[in-house]
Amino acid sequence: MTHPSSEPAVPRTASPLARIWSIGTNILLGALFALFAYAAFMSWQRNGQVQALILAFQEALIVGLAITRHQSVVESRSLWDWRWR
């Protein structure tokens, strides 16, 4: 990735408190989506609609992604890096 601006990317060094905060927010996000997955699964059991089962699988995938996501290593404040490519 090139940085045409004068601001180079800054490597992030996470403090232990920031790491705990990151893990806590990942777990909270995963728990919220787990509730959505459970509600969709229960809806499928009551109604038998396949759309609810697909939604439950989708939410379960989001739970896995939310819990296992990594903290970013490099942070850039350049507007060039923020735009859609």
N, C-alpha and C positions, 0 to 999 in steps of 0.2 A: 504494500500500500504506500503510495507516495503522498506526501504532505506538501502541497504547493504553498501553504501559508508559512509565515515565519515561526509559528508555534509548532514545535515538534511534539510527537506523542509522548506522554509522560507515563513511565511505568508506575504501577500502583503497588504500594506496600501496605498490606492490610495489618492493622493492629489486632491483637487478640479479641478486643471488644467488637471491632468491626466484623471479624470472622464469626463470632458468636451471633451477632445481629443478622448476618447473612444466612446462617444456618437456620436461625429461628424464623426468619421470614419465609424461607423455602419450605419449612415444615408447616407453617401456618397456611401458606398458599396451597400446599398439597392437601392439607386437612379440609380446606374449604371446597376444593374440587372433588375430594373424596365424598363429601356430603352430597354434592351434585350427582356424582356417579351412583351413589346409593339410592338417591331419590329416583333417578332414571331407571335403575334396575328394578326397584319396587313398582314403578309405574308399568314396566314391561310385564312383571309377574301378574299384576292386577288386570291389565287390559290386553296383553298379548300382542301389542303392536311392535313390529320389528324396528320402527324408528326409535323407540325408547331404548331398545337393546343396543342399537348402533350408537346412540348418544351416551349410554353408559360406558361402552368401550372407548369412545372418544374421550370422555372425562377421565377414565382410568389411565389413558395414555398421557393426558396432561398432568395427572398426579405424578406419574413416573418422571416426566420431564421436569416438573417443578422441583421435585425433591433432589434429583441428581444434577441439576444445573450447576455450572461452575461460576465462580466470581470472575469478572473480567480482569485481564492482566494488564492491558494497556488502555489508557484513557486519552481521548483526543478532544480538545475543545474547539477544533477547527470546524467552521460551518461547512467547508468543503466535504468533510468526512460524514456529516450528518445528512446530506442530501441523498435522494434516491438515485441509485445507479442502474 
